[in-house]
Every structure is written in structure tokens, then in C-alpha cells.
């Protein structure tokens, strides 16, 4: 296994062996799924947001609880998408065992 001194696309200059730089795959998977989470966030905001806004406008305590629940739901769903997307990108780049485009 030959390792040479290279610089990856993020400017990280280190000793990398071919196919073992999984940082780019994890970032690509995480960012891709972050963008894919937008429709789910919009759905949650529409469905739960209307009831929350009405509850807060009426001065009901349930509206505040609904707002906290909505925030938690959106945060957990985005975290779920990003974490598993990054994991998928990490595994995919490790399995592909590809070299740098210049090699």
C-alpha cells in the first residue's frame, strides 16, 4: 500500500493512502441529506405550525408546548437525516476504494 504526500480538496495536507479519505464522502452525504430534509421540515412546520400559531394567539399554554415540540421534532428529524447521510457517505467512500482523480 503506497501512500504519498497529497493535499485533499479541503487543503488538508497529510499522509493519505488511496481510497481511505472518507471526509469528502461524509460531508457530501451529510449535506445532501440536509437539503433532502427541507420537505420534511416544511411538512412539520405546516401541520404543527398552524395549531401552534393559533394556540399562541389565543394565549393558551398548549401553544407554547406545541412550539417546543415542533422545534424538537424539526431538530431531531434534521439530525437524523444528516447523521445517516454522513454515515452512508462515509461507508460508501470507504467501500469504493477509489484513488484521487489525478492518479
N, C-alpha and C positions, 0 to 999 in steps of 0.2 A: 504494500500500500504506500504509494508515493504521495507525500504531502509537500506542497510548495508554499512559498510566501505570496499570498494574494490579498487583495482588498475587495471586500464584497460591495454590493451596491449601496450599503449604508455607511461606507467609509471605515468599516471595522477591519483593521489590518491585523490579521492573526494567522496562526498556522492552521489551515483548513485542509482536510482531506476531501477528495472528490465525493460528492453526494451526501456529505454529513452536515452541511449548513442548512439547518431546518428553521432558522429565524425568518427567512423570507416566506416560507410556506405557512408558518404560523401566523404571521402578520397578514398575509393575503387572505387566509381563511377567516381570521377574526374580523377584518374589515369588510369582507364580502358578506358575512352574516350579520354584521352590524347594519349594513344597508338593507339586508333582507328582513330585518326586524321592524322596519318602519311601517309596513302594512299592519302588522300585529299591534304595534303601538297605537296606530290610528284607530284601529277597531276598538281597543280597550278605552281609549280616550273618548270615542264617540258613545259607546254603550254605557260606560260607567260615568263618564263626564257629565252627561246630561242630568242624570239623577243627582249627582253631587252638586252641580251648579244650582239646581232647583232647591235642594236641601239647604245650602248655604244662604240662598236668597231669602228663604223663609225663616232663617235664624235657628234652624234645627241643629242639634248637636250631631245627629246622624250624618249630616253633610260633611262635617269635619272628619268624622271617622271614615266616611266614604272617600274623601280626598286622600287621607293617609293610606287607605287600602289601595286606591288607584295608583298612587306613587310607588308603593311597594310592588304591586303587580307589574307595572311597566319596568321598574328596575330589575326585577327577577327575570322577566322574560328576555330583556336585552342581555343580561348577564348570561343566561342560558344559551342564547344564540351565539354570542361572541365566544364563550368558553368552548363550546363544542365545535364551532367553526375553526378556532385556533388549533384545537386538538386534531381535527380532521386534516388541516393543512400541515401540521407537524408530522402526523403519521404518513400522509401522502408524500411529503418531500423525503422522508426517511426511506420509504419503500421504493420510490422511483430511482434512487441511487444515480442521479444524473450529475454530470460534471458541469463546469461553468460553460456558458455559451461560447467563450473564446477558445476553449480547448478542443 
